Amino acid sequence: MKMITPDEAVSLIRDGESLHWPCVAAAPEVLIQAMLRRIDACDLHHIHISHLYTEGFSDYVLPKYADEVHLDSFFVGGNVRQATQQGLAGYVPCSLSETVRMVRSGAVPCDVTMLMVSDFDEQGRVSLGTSVDYMPAAIERSRLVIAQVNSHMPFTYGDAVLPIQDAAASPTGSFIALPCGKKVPVVFVRHDAPLREAAPMPLSDTDIAIGRHAAALIPDGATLQIGIGNIPTAVLAQLGGHKDLGVHSEMFTDDVISLVEKGVINGRCKKTDPGKLVAMFLKGGKRLYDFVDRNPDVLINDVWHTNSPFVIASNPKVVALNSAIQIDLSGQVCADSMGTKIFSGSGGQLDFMLGATYSEGGVPIIAMSSITGKGISKIVPTLTPGAGVVTPRTLVQWVVTEQGAVNLYGKSIQERARLLISIAHPSQREALERDAREAGIL
């Protein structure tokens, strides 16, 4: 397969085009850096970028590029958060399941997709490896794909696999052959480099307490959604005595491997993709990358498959474990902003809360610490002005803090307020009750 240099590849990008690339460890940093070199040389202008959650290199949101590059992300990671809050980058509010339709419909334009892929297999295919997210839709809409081939990228199955065809008719010499029948020109760049790894964070006593309360709600035979952060890690650490768990999630981490090796996670009770661990991206380290490489029991799929509430609900006993920045006494959940300042994004929270709600025996959970590190209650009488409601109170059932777990399902506003105050931090309960009475809630 012919390989060209990163600079040769990005020379094919035109002024004013919209670029997309995958998330977390799969972001093709060598291509992004080459693109910025063109901009530094005043050879490329007015580029628009879209992506999900990324980490690491993000110089494209620096103020010096503000006149030539604009990012509208579907989820705000820590690497672009300050730029987003300062107005140097934008955020598109959406559930992640909708990103596929936004791109495929043209509501969000896509001219060029930049990827990082695995080495070619014996059938001439490459894999998107650790992240598929909405890339199939982006590739379908693109006039060109630029792919960094990296021997460190694991070869994963599912929607991650891309058949490649050599063709003299292609201006680039190769096509990606899509299931819809479309063939998209692709150029390849060889750049081998270890993938970014996520270092595990130590669990606090609060994390462990939340994990214990949440794990007690998970039945044997459950299908798990596993999110990012210490709380999902703490929950998984409590599941060693469970049986026949499955994974259908937006993502999963190294923490599932021990449970797979113990036979706790086997996917036996799943109706959709039985026996398979399903996610649309991975976040972890070399242990995880080695585990998923050419593992037929792992499917890295399109975000429409992983996050469609209809697909999620087709599995029994779906446990959706999500977190919150704030929850008010009626059960409204803010998970994307601090007042008007976007902190992260809606992500897949609503997708999985809906899916778990309509799953037979499903358990939707909002799990969070009761108080911030600065001593501010995360259970509040009313959300901070400007805060976004990611999950409406109509869908909130179990709420867990380190103080305990309560079920709001079928409860009145007054009952919800009393239950939520009971799992607030003890130092905050008196003030919450007073505020609730003054507001006429109690």
Secondary structure as a PSIPRED ss2 file (coil, helix, strand):
# PSIPRED VFORMAT (PSIPRED V4.0)

   1 M C   1.000  0.000  0.000
   2 K C   1.000  0.000  0.000
   3 M C   1.000  0.000  0.000
   4 I E   0.000  0.000  1.000
   5 T C   1.000  0.000  0.000
   6 P H   0.000  1.000  0.000
   7 D H   0.000  1.000  0.000
   8 E H   0.000  1.000  0.000
   9 A H   0.000  1.000  0.000
  10 V H   0.000  1.000  0.000
  11 S C   1.000  0.000  0.000
  12 L C   1.000  0.000  0.000
  13 I C   1.000  0.000  0.000
  14 R C   1.000  0.000  0.000
  15 D C   1.000  0.000  0.000
  16 G C   1.000  0.000  0.000
  17 E C   1.000  0.000  0.000
  18 S E   0.000  0.000  1.000
  19 L E   0.000  0.000  1.000
  20 H E   0.000  0.000  1.000
  21 W C   1.000  0.000  0.000
  22 P C   1.000  0.000  0.000
  23 C C   1.000  0.000  0.000
  24 V H   0.000  1.000  0.000
  25 A H   0.000  1.000  0.000
  26 A H   0.000  1.000  0.000
  27 A C   1.000  0.000  0.000
  28 P C   1.000  0.000  0.000
  29 E H   0.000  1.000  0.000
  30 V H   0.000  1.000  0.000
  31 L H   0.000  1.000  0.000
  32 I H   0.000  1.000  0.000
  33 Q H   0.000  1.000  0.000
  34 A H   0.000  1.000  0.000
  35 M H   0.000  1.000  0.000
  36 L H   0.000  1.000  0.000
  37 R H   0.000  1.000  0.000
  38 R H   0.000  1.000  0.000
  39 I H   0.000  1.000  0.000
  40 D H   0.000  1.000  0.000
  41 A C   1.000  0.000  0.000
  42 C C   1.000  0.000  0.000
  43 D C   1.000  0.000  0.000
  44 L C   1.000  0.000  0.000
  45 H C   1.000  0.000  0.000
  46 H C   1.000  0.000  0.000
  47 I E   0.000  0.000  1.000
  48 H E   0.000  0.000  1.000
  49 I E   0.000  0.000  1.000
  50 S E   0.000  0.000  1.000
  51 H C   1.000  0.000  0.000
  52 L C   1.000  0.000  0.000
  53 Y C   1.000  0.000  0.000
  54 T C   1.000  0.000  0.000
  55 E C   1.000  0.000  0.000
  56 G C   1.000  0.000  0.000
  57 F C   1.000  0.000  0.000
  58 S C   1.000  0.000  0.000
  59 D H   0.000  1.000  0.000
  60 Y H   0.000  1.000  0.000
  61 V H   0.000  1.000  0.000
  62 L C   1.000  0.000  0.000
  63 P H   0.000  1.000  0.000
  64 K H   0.000  1.000  0.000
  65 Y H   0.000  1.000  0.000
  66 A C   1.000  0.000  0.000
  67 D C   1.000  0.000  0.000
  68 E C   1.000  0.000  0.000
  69 V E   0.000  0.000  1.000
  70 H E   0.000  0.000  1.000
  71 L E   0.000  0.000  1.000
  72 D E   0.000  0.000  1.000
  73 S E   0.000  0.000  1.000
  74 F C   1.000  0.000  0.000
  75 F C   1.000  0.000  0.000
  76 V C   1.000  0.000  0.000
  77 G C   1.000  0.000  0.000
  78 G H   0.000  1.000  0.000
  79 N H   0.000  1.000  0.000
  80 V H   0.000  1.000  0.000
  81 R H   0.000  1.000  0.000
  82 Q H   0.000  1.000  0.000
  83 A H   0.000  1.000  0.000
  84 T H   0.000  1.000  0.000
  85 Q H   0.000  1.000  0.000
  86 Q C   1.000  0.000  0.000
  87 G C   1.000  0.000  0.000
  88 L C   1.000  0.000  0.000
  89 A C   1.000  0.000  0.000
  90 G E   0.000  0.000  1.000
  91 Y E   0.000  0.000  1.000
  92 V C   1.000  0.000  0.000
  93 P C   1.000  0.000  0.000
  94 C C   1.000  0.000  0.000
  95 S C   1.000  0.000  0.000
  96 L H   0.000  1.000  0.000
  97 S H   0.000  1.000  0.000
  98 E H   0.000  1.000  0.000
  99 T H   0.000  1.000  0.000
 100 V H   0.000  1.000  0.000
 101 R H   0.000  1.000  0.000
 102 M H   0.000  1.000  0.000
 103 V H   0.000  1.000  0.000
 104 R H   0.000  1.000  0.000
 105 S C   1.000  0.000  0.000
 106 G C   1.000  0.000  0.000
 107 A C   1.000  0.000  0.000
 108 V C   1.000  0.000  0.000
 109 P C   1.000  0.000  0.000
 110 C C   1.000  0.000  0.000
 111 D C   1.000  0.000  0.000
 112 V E   0.000  0.000  1.000
 113 T E   0.000  0.000  1.000
 114 M E   0.000  0.000  1.000
 115 L E   0.000  0.000  1.000
 116 M E   0.000  0.000  1.000
 117 V E   0.000  0.000  1.000
 118 S C   1.000  0.000  0.000
 119 D C   1.000  0.000  0.000
 120 F C   1.000  0.000  0.000
 121 D C   1.000  0.000  0.000
 122 E C   1.000  0.000  0.000
 123 Q C   1.000  0.000  0.000
 124 G C   1.000  0.000  0.000
 125 R E   0.000  0.000  1.000
 126 V E   0.000  0.000  1.000
 127 S E   0.000  0.000  1.000
 128 L C   1.000  0.000  0.000
 129 G C   1.000  0.000  0.000
 130 T C   1.000  0.000  0.000
 131 S E   0.000  0.000  1.000
 132 V C   1.000  0.000  0.000
 133 D C   1.000  0.000  0.000
 134 Y C   1.000  0.000  0.000
 135 M H   0.000  1.000  0.000
 136 P H   0.000  1.000  0.000
 137 A H   0.000  1.000  0.000
 138 A H   0.000  1.000  0.000
 139 I H   0.000  1.000  0.000
 140 E H   0.000  1.000  0.000
 141 R H   0.000  1.000  0.000
 142 S C   1.000  0.000  0.000
 143 R C   1.000  0.000  0.000
 144 L E   0.000  0.000  1.000
 145 V E   0.000  0.000  1.000
 146 I E   0.000  0.000  1.000
 147 A E   0.000  0.000  1.000
 148 Q E   0.000  0.000  1.000
 149 V E   0.000  0.000  1.000
 150 N C   1.000  0.000  0.000
 151 S C   1.000  0.000  0.000
 152 H C   1.000  0.000  0.000
 153 M C   1.000  0.000  0.000
 154 P C   1.000  0.000  0.000
 155 F C   1.000  0.000  0.000
 156 T C   1.000  0.000  0.000
 157 Y E   0.000  0.000  1.000
 158 G H   0.000  1.000  0.000
 159 D H   0.000  1.000  0.000
 160 A H   0.000  1.000  0.000
 161 V E   0.000  0.000  1.000
 162 L E   0.000  0.000  1.000
 163 P E   0.000  0.000  1.000
 164 I E   0.000  0.000  1.000
 165 Q E   0.000  0.000  1.000
 166 D E   0.000  0.000  1.000
 167 A C   1.000  0.000  0.000
 168 A C   1.000  0.000  0.000
 169 A C   1.000  0.000  0.000
 170 S C   1.000  0.000  0.000
 171 P C   1.000  0.000  0.000
 172 T C   1.000  0.000  0.000
 173 G C   1.000  0.000  0.000
 174 S E   0.000  0.000  1.000
 175 F E   0.000  0.000  1.000
 176 I E   0.000  0.000  1.000
 177 A E   0.000  0.000  1.000
 178 L C   1.000  0.000  0.000
 179 P C   1.000  0.000  0.000
 180 C C   1.000  0.000  0.000
 181 G C   1.000  0.000  0.000
 182 K C   1.000  0.000  0.000
 183 K E   0.000  0.000  1.000
 184 V E   0.000  0.000  1.000
 185 P E   0.000  0.000  1.000
 186 V E   0.000  0.000  1.000
 187 V E   0.000  0.000  1.000
 188 F E   0.000  0.000  1.000
 189 V E   0.000  0.000  1.000
 190 R E   0.000  0.000  1.000
 191 H C   1.000  0.000  0.000
 192 D C   1.000  0.000  0.000
 193 A C   1.000  0.000  0.000
 194 P C   1.000  0.000  0.000
 195 L C   1.000  0.000  0.000
 196 R C   1.000  0.000  0.000
 197 E C   1.000  0.000  0.000
 198 A C   1.000  0.000  0.000
 199 A C   1.000  0.000  0.000
 200 P C   1.000  0.000  0.000
 201 M C   1.000  0.000  0.000
 202 P C   1.000  0.000  0.000
 203 L C   1.000  0.000  0.000
 204 S C   1.000  0.000  0.000
 205 D H   0.000  1.000  0.000
 206 T H   0.000  1.000  0.000
 207 D H   0.000  1.000  0.000
 208 I H   0.000  1.000  0.000
 209 A H   0.000  1.000  0.000
 210 I H   0.000  1.000  0.000
 211 G H   0.000  1.000  0.000
 212 R H   0.000  1.000  0.000
 213 H H   0.000  1.000  0.000
 214 A H   0.000  1.000  0.000
 215 A H   0.000  1.000  0.000
 216 A C   1.000  0.000  0.000
 217 L C   1.000  0.000  0.000
 218 I C   1.000  0.000  0.000
 219 P C   1.000  0.000  0.000
 220 D C   1.000  0.000  0.000
 221 G C   1.000  0.000  0.000
 222 A C   1.000  0.000  0.000
 223 T E   0.000  0.000  1.000
 224 L E   0.000  0.000  1.000
 225 Q E   0.000  0.000  1.000
 226 I E   0.000  0.000  1.000
 227 G C   1.000  0.000  0.000
 228 I C   1.000  0.000  0.000
 229 G C   1.000  0.000  0.000
 230 N H   0.000  1.000  0.000
 231 I H   0.000  1.000  0.000
 232 P H   0.000  1.000  0.000
 233 T H   0.000  1.000  0.000
 234 A H   0.000  1.000  0.000
 235 V H   0.000  1.000  0.000
 236 L H   0.000  1.000  0.000
 237 A C   1.000  0.000  0.000
 238 Q C   1.000  0.000  0.000
 239 L C   1.000  0.000  0.000
 240 G C   1.000  0.000  0.000
 241 G C   1.000  0.000  0.000
 242 H C   1.000  0.000  0.000
 243 K C   1.000  0.000  0.000
 244 D C   1.000  0.000  0.000
 245 L E   0.000  0.000  1.000
 246 G E   0.000  0.000  1.000
 247 V E   0.000  0.000  1.000
 248 H E   0.000  0.000  1.000
 249 S C   1.000  0.000  0.000
 250 E C   1.000  0.000  0.000
 251 M E   0.000  0.000  1.000
 252 F E   0.000  0.000  1.000
 253 T C   1.000  0.000  0.000
 254 D C   1.000  0.000  0.000
 255 D H   0.000  1.000  0.000
 256 V H   0.000  1.000  0.000
 257 I H   0.000  1.000  0.000
 258 S H   0.000  1.000  0.000
 259 L H   0.000  1.000  0.000
 260 V H   0.000  1.000  0.000
 261 E H   0.000  1.000  0.000
 262 K C   1.000  0.000  0.000
 263 G C   1.000  0.000  0.000
 264 V C   1.000  0.000  0.000
 265 I E   0.000  0.000  1.000
 266 N C   1.000  0.000  0.000
 267 G C   1.000  0.000  0.000
 268 R C   1.000  0.000  0.000
 269 C C   1.000  0.000  0.000
 270 K C   1.000  0.000  0.000
 271 K C   1.000  0.000  0.000
 272 T C   1.000  0.000  0.000
 273 D C   1.000  0.000  0.000
 274 P C   1.000  0.000  0.000
 275 G C   1.000  0.000  0.000
 276 K C   1.000  0.000  0.000
 277 L E   0.000  0.000  1.000
 278 V E   0.000  0.000  1.000
 279 A E   0.000  0.000  1.000
 280 M C   1.000  0.000  0.000
 281 F E   0.000  0.000  1.000
 282 L E   0.000  0.000  1.000
 283 K C   1.000  0.000  0.000
 284 G C   1.000  0.000  0.000
 285 G C   1.000  0.000  0.000
 286 K H   0.000  1.000  0.000
 287 R H   0.000  1.000  0.000
 288 L H   0.000  1.000  0.000
 289 Y H   0.000  1.000  0.000
 290 D H   0.000  1.000  0.000
 291 F H   0.000  1.000  0.000
 292 V H   0.000  1.000  0.000
 293 D C   1.000  0.000  0.000
 294 R C   1.000  0.000  0.000
 295 N C   1.000  0.000  0.000
 296 P C   1.000  0.000  0.000
 297 D C   1.000  0.000  0.000
 298 V E   0.000  0.000  1.000
 299 L E   0.000  0.000  1.000
 300 I E   0.000  0.000  1.000
 301 N C   1.000  0.000  0.000
 302 D C   1.000  0.000  0.000
 303 V H   0.000  1.000  0.000
 304 W H   0.000  1.000  0.000
 305 H H   0.000  1.000  0.000
 306 T H   0.000  1.000  0.000
 307 N H   0.000  1.000  0.000
 308 S C   1.000  0.000  0.000
 309 P H   0.000  1.000  0.000
 310 F H   0.000  1.000  0.000
 311 V H   0.000  1.000  0.000
 312 I H   0.000  1.000  0.000
 313 A H   0.000  1.000  0.000
 314 S C   1.000  0.000  0.000
 315 N C   1.000  0.000  0.000
 316 P C   1.000  0.000  0.000
 317 K C   1.000  0.000  0.000
 318 V E   0.000  0.000  1.000
 319 V E   0.000  0.000  1.000
 320 A E   0.000  0.000  1.000
 321 L E   0.000  0.000  1.000
 322 N E   0.000  0.000  1.000
 323 S C   1.000  0.000  0.000
 324 A C   1.000  0.000  0.000
 325 I C   1.000  0.000  0.000
 326 Q E   0.000  0.000  1.000
 327 I E   0.000  0.000  1.000
 328 D E   0.000  0.000  1.000
 329 L C   1.000  0.000  0.000
 330 S C   1.000  0.000  0.000
 331 G C   1.000  0.000  0.000
 332 Q C   1.000  0.000  0.000
 333 V E   0.000  0.000  1.000
 334 C E   0.000  0.000  1.000
 335 A C   1.000  0.000  0.000
 336 D C   1.000  0.000  0.000
 337 S E   0.000  0.000  1.000
 338 M E   0.000  0.000  1.000
 339 G C   1.000  0.000  0.000
 340 T C   1.000  0.000  0.000
 341 K E   0.000  0.000  1.000
 342 I E   0.000  0.000  1.000
 343 F C   1.000  0.000  0.000
 344 S C   1.000  0.000  0.000
 345 G C   1.000  0.000  0.000
 346 S C   1.000  0.000  0.000
 347 G C   1.000  0.000  0.000
 348 G C   1.000  0.000  0.000
 349 Q H   0.000  1.000  0.000
 350 L H   0.000  1.000  0.000
 351 D H   0.000  1.000  0.000
 352 F H   0.000  1.000  0.000
 353 M H   0.000  1.000  0.000
 354 L H   0.000  1.000  0.000
 355 G H   0.000  1.000  0.000
 356 A H   0.000  1.000  0.000
 357 T H   0.000  1.000  0.000
 358 Y H   0.000  1.000  0.000
 359 S C   1.000  0.000  0.000
 360 E C   1.000  0.000  0.000
 361 G C   1.000  0.000  0.000
 362 G C   1.000  0.000  0.000
 363 V E   0.000  0.000  1.000
 364 P E   0.000  0.000  1.000
 365 I E   0.000  0.000  1.000
 366 I E   0.000  0.000  1.000
 367 A E   0.000  0.000  1.000
 368 M C   1.000  0.000  0.000
 369 S C   1.000  0.000  0.000
 370 S C   1.000  0.000  0.000
 371 I E   0.000  0.000  1.000
 372 T C   1.000  0.000  0.000
 373 G C   1.000  0.000  0.000
 374 K C   1.000  0.000  0.000
 375 G C   1.000  0.000  0.000
 376 I C   1.000  0.000  0.000
 377 S E   0.000  0.000  1.000
 378 K C   1.000  0.000  0.000
 379 I E   0.000  0.000  1.000
 380 V E   0.000  0.000  1.000
 381 P C   1.000  0.000  0.000
 382 T C   1.000  0.000  0.000
 383 L C   1.000  0.000  0.000
 384 T C   1.000  0.000  0.000
 385 P C   1.000  0.000  0.000
 386 G C   1.000  0.000  0.000
 387 A C   1.000  0.000  0.000
 388 G C   1.000  0.000  0.000
 389 V C   1.000  0.000  0.000
 390 V C   1.000  0.000  0.000
 391 T E   0.000  0.000  1.000
 392 P C   1.000  0.000  0.000
 393 R C   1.000  0.000  0.000
 394 T C   1.000  0.000  0.000
 395 L C   1.000  0.000  0.000
 396 V C   1.000  0.000  0.000
 397 Q C   1.000  0.000  0.000
 398 W E   0.000  0.000  1.000
 399 V E   0.000  0.000  1.000
 400 V E   0.000  0.000  1.000
 401 T E   0.000  0.000  1.000
 402 E C   1.000  0.000  0.000
 403 Q C   1.000  0.000  0.000
 404 G E   0.000  0.000  1.000
 405 A E   0.000  0.000  1.000
 406 V E   0.000  0.000  1.000
 407 N E   0.000  0.000  1.000
 408 L C   1.000  0.000  0.000
 409 Y C   1.000  0.000  0.000
 410 G C   1.000  0.000  0.000
 411 K C   1.000  0.000  0.000
 412 S C   1.000  0.000  0.000
 413 I H   0.000  1.000  0.000
 414 Q H   0.000  1.000  0.000
 415 E H   0.000  1.000  0.000
 416 R H   0.000  1.000  0.000
 417 A H   0.000  1.000  0.000
 418 R H   0.000  1.000  0.000
 419 L H   0.000  1.000  0.000
 420 L H   0.000  1.000  0.000
 421 I H   0.000  1.000  0.000
 422 S H   0.000  1.000  0.000
 423 I C   1.000  0.000  0.000
 424 A C   1.000  0.000  0.000
 425 H C   1.000  0.000  0.000
 426 P H   0.000  1.000  0.000
 427 S H   0.000  1.000  0.000
 428 Q H   0.000  1.000  0.000
 429 R H   0.000  1.000  0.000
 430 E H   0.000  1.000  0.000
 431 A H   0.000  1.000  0.000
 432 L H   0.000  1.000  0.000
 433 E H   0.000  1.000  0.000
 434 R H   0.000  1.000  0.000
 435 D H   0.000  1.000  0.000
 436 A H   0.000  1.000  0.000
 437 R H   0.000  1.000  0.000
 438 E H   0.000  1.000  0.000
 439 A C   1.000  0.000  0.000
 440 G C   1.000  0.000  0.000
 441 I C   1.000  0.000  0.000
 442 L C   1.000  0.000  0.000
